[in-house]
């Protein structure tokens, strides 16, 4: 057999492999985690900068830790500009899922050094920020609404569930969905850039524990995007290992509860969830609990989800 015939046979045998090879889809978003944990470490609490890939126009999904997170991101070479420029120029707005301190502390503390921008959220979330944080008894009113005098740095933008809203100065859009988080309403943000999406969930309990349909309704809404492979990632919390008693979950998820919810999403999608990016957020210390959570998620991952554990300051492209 001459050289050309051998080459032709090799290519012929290789064709089925090439035809079925999965090409990794191009990234649509860049995520820079400023804080990734739940719990008592005030230097590393929920906050995620998100922008279309190639853009410097970010939003910040929750704002538990800002200053330390930006410093860690610069040290990790996720940004090549100063911390002041990241805060004032790159962050175009804050999206607050709920007003618990571990999701707003960075926003409040850094407000004196920040630039003018919007704070987006459900009406109930913004009302808590307005009446409990940006008051002159607690801090100062850096917003253009609420107690006088108003320093007019921030503007509250109320988001209505199910209505897609343009995000100023970013080219992105957002749609919000209510979540059950024990005694209050948290929020899921579905962010769109062109024809690609990222879904970020604030703190949430499982439907079976919360006696709610909120997650089911959310999964039904995003199932077509999952099936069409337009949803680039789901960013969702897992706060406790499976050993945590239901009565002590306080509106959070465990590995078992997350995988139960993903099974519901898979059923609604009607297609395999294999390879779907799941960015696991809000793991609560101590370290041994975090190790347990990761071990339990790996063991329960029958759907072959792509489990991603973000690290403070290290950029992700999805």
Sine and cosine of phi, psi and omega as CSV:
sin_phi,cos_phi,sin_psi,cos_psi,sin_omega,cos_omega
0.00,0.00,0.83,-0.56,-0.04,-1.00
-0.97,0.23,0.12,-0.99,-0.09,-1.00
-0.86,0.51,-0.68,0.73,-0.07,-1.00
-0.92,0.40,-0.62,0.78,0.01,-1.00
-0.92,0.38,-0.63,0.78,0.05,-1.00
-0.88,0.47,-0.68,0.73,0.01,-1.00
-0.90,0.43,-0.67,0.74,0.00,-1.00
-0.89,0.45,-0.66,0.75,0.02,-1.00
-0.90,0.43,-0.65,0.76,0.02,-1.00
-0.88,0.48,-0.71,0.70,0.01,-1.00
-0.89,0.45,-0.65,0.76,0.00,-1.00
-0.88,0.47,-0.68,0.74,0.00,-1.00
-0.94,0.35,-0.46,0.89,-0.04,-1.00
-0.99,0.15,-0.35,0.94,-0.09,-1.00
-0.82,0.58,-0.72,0.70,0.01,-1.00
-0.88,0.48,-0.57,0.82,0.02,-1.00
-0.91,0.42,-0.71,0.70,0.00,-1.00
-0.90,0.43,-0.62,0.79,-0.06,-1.00
-0.91,0.42,-0.57,0.82,-0.08,-1.00
-0.98,-0.21,-0.02,1.00,0.03,-1.00
-0.91,0.42,0.70,-0.72,0.02,-1.00
-1.00,0.04,0.87,-0.49,0.06,-1.00
-1.00,0.06,0.81,-0.58,0.01,-1.00
-0.89,0.45,0.82,-0.57,-0.04,-1.00
-0.91,0.42,0.51,-0.86,0.01,-1.00
-0.91,0.41,0.58,-0.81,0.02,-1.00
-0.93,0.36,0.60,-0.80,0.03,-1.00
-0.93,-0.38,-0.38,0.92,-0.09,-1.00
-0.75,-0.66,0.42,-0.91,0.16,-0.99
-0.87,-0.50,0.79,-0.62,-0.01,-1.00
-0.88,-0.48,0.78,-0.62,0.09,-1.00
-0.88,-0.47,0.96,-0.28,-0.01,-1.00
-0.96,0.29,0.85,-0.52,0.09,-1.00
-1.00,-0.03,-0.35,0.94,0.05,-1.00
-0.28,-0.96,0.64,-0.77,-0.16,-0.99
-0.79,-0.61,-0.17,0.98,-0.13,-0.99
-0.98,-0.20,0.31,-0.95,0.29,-0.96
-0.98,-0.20,0.10,-0.99,0.12,-0.99
0.99,-0.15,-0.49,-0.87,-0.30,-0.96
-0.99,-0.10,-0.05,1.00,-0.02,-1.00
-0.99,0.12,1.00,-0.09,-0.10,-1.00
-0.92,0.39,-0.18,0.98,0.00,-1.00
-1.00,0.02,-0.01,1.00,-0.12,-0.99
-0.45,-0.89,0.88,0.47,-0.04,-1.00
-0.93,-0.38,0.38,-0.93,-0.19,-0.98
-0.70,0.71,0.89,-0.46,0.12,-0.99
-0.19,-0.98,0.81,-0.59,-0.08,-1.00
-0.70,-0.71,0.90,-0.44,0.11,-0.99
-0.99,0.17,0.72,-0.69,-0.07,-1.00
-0.71,-0.71,0.74,-0.67,0.05,-1.00
-0.54,-0.84,0.39,-0.92,0.18,-0.98
-0.86,0.50,0.60,-0.80,0.01,-1.00
-0.84,0.54,0.72,-0.69,-0.01,-1.00
1.00,-0.01,-0.06,1.00,-0.01,-1.00
-0.94,-0.35,0.48,-0.88,0.12,-0.99
-0.97,-0.26,0.24,0.97,0.00,-1.00
-0.99,-0.12,1.00,-0.05,-0.10,-1.00
-0.99,-0.15,0.45,-0.90,0.32,-0.95
-0.95,-0.32,0.31,-0.95,0.05,-1.00
-0.89,-0.45,0.92,-0.40,0.01,-1.00
-1.00,0.07,0.95,-0.30,-0.18,-0.98
0.89,0.45,0.25,-0.97,-0.17,-0.99
-0.48,-0.88,0.75,0.66,0.00,-1.00
-0.93,0.37,-0.72,0.69,0.06,-1.00
-0.80,-0.60,0.81,-0.58,0.01,-1.00
-0.89,-0.46,-0.88,0.47,-0.14,-0.99
-0.85,0.53,-0.82,0.58,-0.02,-1.00
-0.90,0.43,-0.62,0.79,0.00,-1.00
-0.89,0.46,-0.67,0.75,0.04,-1.00
-0.90,0.43,-0.66,0.75,0.04,-1.00
-0.88,0.48,-0.67,0.74,0.03,-1.00
-0.91,0.42,-0.61,0.79,0.00,-1.00
-0.92,0.40,-0.63,0.78,0.04,-1.00
-0.93,0.38,-0.66,0.75,0.03,-1.00
-0.90,0.44,-0.51,0.86,0.01,-1.00
-1.00,0.02,0.12,0.99,0.02,-1.00
0.90,0.43,0.43,0.90,0.11,-0.99
-0.97,0.24,-0.44,0.90,0.10,-1.00
-0.76,-0.65,0.53,-0.85,0.01,-1.00
-0.89,-0.45,0.32,0.95,0.04,-1.00
-0.88,-0.47,0.01,-1.00,-0.04,-1.00
-0.97,0.24,0.34,-0.94,0.03,-1.00
-0.87,0.49,-0.62,0.79,0.02,-1.00
-0.88,0.47,-0.64,0.76,0.01,-1.00
-0.94,0.35,-0.61,0.79,0.05,-1.00
-0.87,0.49,-0.75,0.67,-0.02,-1.00
-0.90,0.44,-0.75,0.66,-0.15,-0.99
-0.99,0.10,-0.54,0.84,-0.14,-0.99
-0.95,-0.31,-0.63,0.78,-0.09,-1.00
-0.98,0.18,-0.64,0.77,-0.01,-1.00
-0.99,0.15,0.93,-0.38,-0.07,-1.00
-1.00,-0.06,-0.24,0.97,0.01,-1.00
0.01,-1.00,0.38,-0.93,0.01,-1.00
-0.95,-0.31,0.68,-0.73,0.05,-1.00
-0.89,-0.46,0.97,-0.26,-0.13,-0.99
-0.98,-0.18,0.87,-0.50,-0.06,-1.00
-0.96,0.28,-0.60,0.80,0.06,-1.00
-0.25,-0.97,0.24,-0.97,-0.23,-0.97
-0.99,-0.15,0.39,0.92,0.14,-0.99
-0.90,0.43,0.53,-0.85,-0.13,-0.99
-0.83,0.56,-0.60,0.80,-0.06,-1.00
-0.96,0.30,0.01,1.00,0.06,-1.00
-0.89,-0.46,-0.09,1.00,-0.03,-1.00
-0.75,-0.66,-0.15,0.99,-0.13,-0.99
-0.85,0.53,-0.67,0.75,-0.01,-1.00
-0.90,0.43,-0.64,0.77,0.05,-1.00
-0.88,0.48,-0.75,0.67,-0.04,-1.00
-0.90,0.44,-0.75,0.66,-0.10,-0.99
-0.92,0.38,-0.53,0.85,-0.04,-1.00
-1.00,-0.05,-0.01,1.00,-0.06,-1.00
-0.84,0.54,-0.58,0.81,0.02,-1.00
-0.88,0.47,-0.48,0.88,-0.07,-1.00
-0.98,-0.18,-0.01,1.00,-0.11,-0.99
-0.99,0.11,0.14,-0.99,0.08,-1.00
-0.97,-0.25,0.13,-0.99,-0.02,-1.00
-0.93,0.38,0.78,-0.62,0.02,-1.00
-0.26,-0.96,0.05,-1.00,-0.03,-1.00
-1.00,-0.09,0.49,-0.87,0.22,-0.97
-0.91,-0.41,0.88,-0.48,-0.07,-1.00
-0.97,-0.25,0.58,-0.82,0.08,-1.00
0.11,-0.99,0.07,-1.00,0.13,-0.99
-0.91,0.42,0.42,-0.91,-0.03,-1.00
-0.83,0.56,-0.65,0.76,-0.03,-1.00
-0.91,0.42,-0.61,0.79,0.02,-1.00
-0.92,0.39,-0.73,0.68,-0.02,-1.00
-0.91,0.41,-0.56,0.83,0.03,-1.00
-0.89,0.45,-0.64,0.77,0.03,-1.00
-0.91,0.41,-0.68,0.73,0.04,-1.00
-0.88,0.48,-0.67,0.74,-0.06,-1.00
-0.92,0.38,-0.63,0.78,-0.13,-0.99
-0.99,-0.16,-0.24,0.97,-0.06,-1.00
-0.87,-0.50,-0.35,0.94,-0.04,-1.00
-0.91,-0.42,-0.84,0.54,0.00,-1.00
-1.00,0.08,0.92,0.39,0.11,-0.99
-0.79,-0.61,0.33,-0.94,-0.07,-1.00
-0.98,0.19,-0.23,0.97,0.12,-0.99
-0.98,0.21,-0.57,0.82,-0.09,-1.00
-1.00,-0.07,-0.61,0.80,-0.10,-0.99
-0.42,-0.91,-0.98,-0.17,0.14,-0.99
-0.30,-0.95,0.41,-0.91,-0.02,-1.00
-1.00,-0.02,1.00,-0.10,0.01,-1.00
-1.00,0.09,0.07,1.00,-0.01,-1.00
-0.99,-0.13,0.07,-1.00,0.02,-1.00
-0.98,-0.22,0.34,0.94,0.00,-1.00
-0.55,-0.84,0.48,-0.88,0.02,-1.00
0.97,-0.23,-0.51,-0.86,-0.10,-1.00
-0.86,0.51,0.55,-0.83,0.10,-0.99
-0.99,-0.14,0.51,-0.86,-0.05,1.00
-0.96,0.28,0.51,-0.86,0.01,-1.00
-0.98,-0.20,0.83,-0.56,-0.04,-1.00
-0.99,0.17,-0.20,0.98,0.21,-0.98
0.87,0.49,0.52,0.85,0.08,-1.00
-0.99,0.13,-0.66,0.75,-0.03,-1.00
-0.94,-0.33,0.53,-0.85,0.08,-1.00
-0.85,-0.53,0.78,-0.63,0.01,-1.00
-0.98,0.18,0.78,-0.63,0.06,-1.00
-0.87,-0.49,0.97,-0.26,-0.02,-1.00
-0.97,0.24,0.75,-0.66,0.03,-1.00
-0.97,-0.25,0.71,-0.70,0.01,-1.00
-0.99,-0.14,0.75,-0.66,-0.02,-1.00
-0.82,0.58,0.71,-0.70,0.08,-1.00
0.99,0.14,-0.06,1.00,-0.03,-1.00
-0.96,-0.30,0.86,-0.50,0.02,-1.00
-0.96,0.27,0.74,-0.68,-0.08,-1.00
-0.80,-0.59,0.67,-0.74,0.08,-1.00
-0.94,0.33,0.62,-0.78,0.03,-1.00
-0.99,-0.17,0.90,-0.44,-0.12,-0.99
-0.85,0.52,0.69,-0.73,0.11,-0.99
0.92,0.39,0.39,0.92,-0.02,-1.00
-0.74,-0.67,-0.41,0.91,-0.13,-0.99
0.98,0.21,0.03,1.00,0.02,-1.00
-0.98,-0.18,0.27,-0.96,0.07,-1.00
-0.80,-0.60,0.32,-0.95,-0.01,-1.00
-0.62,-0.79,0.56,-0.83,0.13,-0.99
-0.76,-0.65,0.67,-0.74,-0.08,-1.00
-0.92,-0.40,0.45,-0.89,0.02,-1.00
-0.68,-0.73,0.68,-0.74,0.02,-1.00
-0.96,0.27,0.56,-0.83,0.06,-1.00
-0.81,-0.58,0.46,-0.89,0.05,-1.00
-1.00,-0.06,0.85,-0.53,0.01,-1.00
-0.74,-0.67,0.98,0.19,-0.04,-1.00
0.83,0.56,-0.92,-0.39,-0.13,-0.99
-1.00,-0.03,0.14,0.99,0.02,-1.00
-0.63,-0.78,0.12,-0.99,0.01,-1.00
-0.99,-0.14,0.84,-0.53,0.13,-0.99
-0.99,-0.15,-0.12,-0.99,-0.15,-0.99
-0.63,-0.78,0.61,-0.79,0.23,-0.97
-0.95,-0.31,0.72,-0.70,0.02,-1.00
-0.94,-0.35,0.88,-0.48,0.10,-1.00
-0.99,-0.16,0.96,-0.29,-0.11,-0.99
-0.98,-0.19,0.75,-0.67,-0.02,-1.00
-0.89,-0.46,0.70,-0.71,0.19,-0.98
-0.81,-0.59,0.94,-0.35,-0.11,-0.99
0.84,0.54,-0.94,-0.35,-0.05,-1.00
-0.91,-0.41,0.37,0.93,0.00,-1.00
-0.84,-0.54,0.47,-0.89,-0.14,-0.99
-0.71,-0.71,0.48,-0.88,0.26,-0.97
-0.77,-0.63,0.68,-0.73,0.04,-1.00
-0.93,-0.36,0.87,-0.50,0.05,-1.00
-0.92,-0.39,0.81,-0.58,0.05,-1.00
-0.95,-0.31,0.76,-0.64,0.22,-0.97
-0.95,0.31,-0.15,-0.99,-0.01,-1.00
-0.82,0.57,0.67,-0.74,-0.02,-1.00
-0.44,-0.90,0.59,-0.81,0.19,-0.98
-1.00,-0.06,0.24,-0.97,0.04,-1.00
-0.97,0.23,0.48,-0.88,0.01,-1.00
-0.83,0.55,-0.64,0.77,-0.07,-1.00
-0.92,0.40,-0.49,0.87,0.01,-1.00
-1.00,0.06,-0.66,0.76,-0.07,-1.00
-0.99,0.15,-0.12,0.99,-0.08,-1.00
0.81,0.58,0.79,0.61,-0.14,-0.99
-0.70,-0.71,0.29,-0.96,0.14,-0.99
-0.91,-0.41,0.20,0.98,-0.12,-0.99
-0.89,0.46,-0.71,0.70,0.01,-1.00
-0.93,0.36,-0.64,0.77,0.05,-1.00
-0.85,0.53,-0.69,0.72,0.01,-1.00
-0.90,0.43,-0.61,0.79,0.04,-1.00
-0.91,0.41,-0.73,0.69,0.01,-1.00
-0.88,0.48,-0.64,0.77,0.03,-1.00
-0.89,0.46,-0.58,0.81,-0.02,-1.00
-0.95,0.32,-0.59,0.81,-0.08,-1.00
-0.99,-0.11,-0.16,0.99,-0.03,-1.00
-0.81,0.59,-0.69,0.72,0.04,-1.00
-0.87,0.49,-0.55,0.84,0.01,-1.00
-0.94,0.33,-0.60,0.80,0.06,-1.00
-0.90,0.43,-0.72,0.69,-0.02,-1.00
-0.88,0.48,-0.62,0.79,0.00,-1.00
-0.99,0.10,0.02,1.00,-0.01,-1.00
0.85,0.52,0.57,0.82,0.07,-1.00
-1.00,-0.09,-0.30,0.96,0.02,-1.00
-1.00,0.04,0.94,-0.33,-0.12,-0.99
-0.98,0.21,-0.45,0.89,-0.01,-1.00
-0.22,-0.98,0.50,-0.87,0.22,-0.98
-0.92,-0.39,0.85,-0.52,0.04,-1.00
-0.98,-0.20,0.93,-0.36,-0.16,-0.99
-0.62,-0.78,0.56,-0.83,-0.08,-1.00
-0.99,0.16,0.54,-0.84,0.28,-0.96
-0.67,-0.75,0.97,-0.26,-0.17,-0.98
-1.00,-0.04,-0.52,0.85,-0.12,-0.99
-0.74,-0.67,0.43,-0.90,0.17,-0.99
-0.95,0.32,0.18,-0.98,-0.07,-1.00
-0.87,0.48,-0.39,0.92,-0.05,-1.00
-0.94,0.33,-0.24,0.97,-0.02,-1.00
-0.91,0.42,0.82,-0.58,0.01,-1.00
-0.89,0.46,0.55,-0.84,0.00,-1.00
-0.81,0.58,-0.63,0.78,-0.06,-1.00
-0.94,0.33,-0.20,0.98,0.00,-1.00
-0.92,-0.40,0.34,0.94,0.02,-1.00
-0.99,0.15,-0.50,0.86,0.04,-1.00
0.80,0.61,0.66,0.75,0.07,-1.00
0.98,0.18,0.58,0.81,0.00,-1.00
-0.79,-0.61,0.12,-0.99,-0.02,-1.00
-0.95,-0.31,0.41,-0.91,0.18,-0.98
-0.89,-0.45,0.17,-0.99,0.07,-1.00
-0.82,0.58,-0.69,0.72,0.01,-1.00
-0.87,0.49,-0.71,0.71,-0.04,-1.00
-0.93,0.36,-0.61,0.79,0.05,-1.00
-0.88,0.47,-0.74,0.67,-0.05,-1.00
-0.91,0.40,-0.54,0.84,0.12,-0.99
-0.88,0.48,-0.67,0.74,0.01,-1.00
-0.93,0.37,-0.61,0.80,0.04,-1.00
-0.92,0.39,-0.52,0.85,0.07,-1.00
-0.91,0.41,-0.61,0.79,0.08,-1.00
-0.90,0.45,-0.70,0.71,0.04,-1.00
-0.87,0.50,-0.68,0.73,0.01,-1.00
-0.88,0.47,-0.65,0.76,0.01,-1.00
-0.91,0.42,-0.67,0.74,0.00,-1.00
-0.94,0.35,-0.53,0.85,0.01,-1.00
-0.95,0.30,-0.59,0.80,-0.03,-1.00
0.95,0.30,0.37,0.93,0.00,-1.00
-0.50,-0.87,0.24,-0.97,0.00,-1.00
-0.91,0.41,0.62,-0.78,0.10,-0.99
-0.99,-0.12,0.15,0.99,-0.03,-1.00
-0.80,0.59,0.79,-0.61,0.05,-1.00
1.00,0.08,-0.06,1.00,0.03,-1.00
-0.90,0.44,0.79,-0.62,-0.03,-1.00
-0.95,0.30,0.87,-0.49,0.09,-1.00
-0.89,-0.45,0.95,-0.31,0.03,-1.00
-1.00,0.01,0.92,-0.39,-0.11,-0.99
-1.00,0.06,0.88,-0.48,-0.10,-1.00
-0.91,-0.43,0.20,-0.98,0.22,-0.97
0.90,0.44,0.47,0.88,0.10,-0.99
-0.90,0.44,0.73,-0.68,-0.06,-1.00
-0.99,-0.13,0.76,-0.65,0.15,-0.99
-0.88,0.48,0.29,-0.96,0.28,0.96
-0.98,0.21,0.15,-0.99,-0.08,-1.00
-0.84,0.54,-0.62,0.78,-0.02,-1.00
-0.89,0.45,-0.54,0.84,0.06,-1.00
-0.93,0.37,-0.64,0.77,0.02,-1.00
-0.90,0.44,-0.66,0.75,0.06,-1.00
-0.88,0.48,-0.68,0.73,0.02,-1.00
-0.89,0.46,-0.69,0.72,0.00,-1.00
-0.86,0.51,-0.74,0.68,-0.03,-1.00
-0.91,0.42,-0.64,0.77,0.02,-1.00
-0.90,0.43,-0.69,0.73,-0.02,-1.00
-0.94,0.35,-0.61,0.79,0.06,-1.00
-0.90,0.44,-0.69,0.73,0.01,-1.00
-0.88,0.48,-0.69,0.73,-0.03,-1.00
-0.92,0.38,-0.52,0.86,-0.08,-1.00
-1.00,-0.06,0.04,1.00,-0.14,-0.99
-0.99,0.14,0.87,0.49,0.00,-1.00
-0.93,0.37,-0.39,0.92,-0.02,-1.00
-0.99,0.16,-0.10,0.99,0.01,-1.00
0.86,0.51,0.69,0.73,0.12,-0.99
-0.93,0.37,0.46,-0.89,0.09,-1.00
-1.00,-0.02,1.00,-0.08,-0.06,-1.00
-0.98,0.19,0.81,-0.58,-0.05,-1.00
-0.85,-0.52,0.77,-0.64,0.03,-1.00
-0.94,-0.34,0.98,-0.21,-0.07,-1.00
-0.91,0.41,0.52,-0.86,0.05,-1.00
-0.90,-0.44,0.68,-0.73,-0.05,-1.00
-0.81,0.59,0.83,-0.56,0.09,-1.00
1.00,0.02,-0.26,0.97,-0.07,-1.00
-0.99,-0.12,0.86,-0.51,-0.12,-0.99
-0.94,0.33,0.56,-0.83,0.11,-0.99
-0.89,-0.46,0.61,-0.80,0.13,-0.99
-0.86,-0.51,0.85,-0.53,-0.10,-0.99
-0.73,-0.69,0.00,0.00,0.00,0.00
